[in-house]
Amino acid sequence: MAALSITTVVPVADVATAVAEWSTLLGAEPTFVDGDRWAQFDVGGTRLALAGTDRPGDAVGVMVKVNDMATHVGDLRGAGFEVEDPTQGAHEMRSRITHADGSQTMLYSS
């Protein structure tokens, strides 16, 4: 089962300030902003997310969008991944994956 998309997630202290900075840097306005929680930019077929109060972690990370959360979680567990049970986020179902080196990835579906 293939991923639908990946998103780089950058934790930020202040979403409004980060949106202003990234808008200037990218020459583009965000495609979605949710107050102090989250903002995202879609540029050149790539998504960059700025995570304020709704952050999956304190380090830059990756979110992987899948179509069928239950199947993907089961497949990853079967392959030996440490995968948390899915939970409902503000806008999506999500499940944190911890890799062998301790890094983490967030799996999500609409």
HELIX and SHEET records of a PDB file:
HELIX    1   1 VAL A   15  LEU A   26  1                                  12    
HELIX    2   2 MET A   69  GLY A   78  1                                  10    
SHEET    1   A 8 PHE A  32  ASP A  34  0                                        
SHEET    2   A 8 TRP A  38  VAL A  43 -1                                        
SHEET    3   A 8 THR A  46  ALA A  51 -1                                        
SHEET    4   A 8 SER A   5  PRO A  11  1                                        
SHEET    5   A 8 GLY A  61  LYS A  65 -1                                        
SHEET    6   A 8 GLN A 104  SER A 109  1                                        
SHEET    7   A 8 MET A  93  THR A  98 -1                                        
SHEET    8   A 8 GLU A  82  VAL A  83 -1                                        
SHEET    1   B 8 PHE A  32  ASP A  34  0                                        
SHEET    2   B 8 TRP A  38  VAL A  43 -1                                        
SHEET    3   B 8 THR A  46  ALA A  51 -1                                        
SHEET    4   B 8 SER A   5  PRO A  11  1                                        
SHEET    5   B 8 GLY A  61  LYS A  65 -1                                        
SHEET    6   B 8 GLN A 104  SER A 109  1                                        
SHEET    7   B 8 MET A  93  THR A  98 -1                                        
SHEET    8   B 8 THR A  87  GLN A  88 -1                                        
END                                                                             
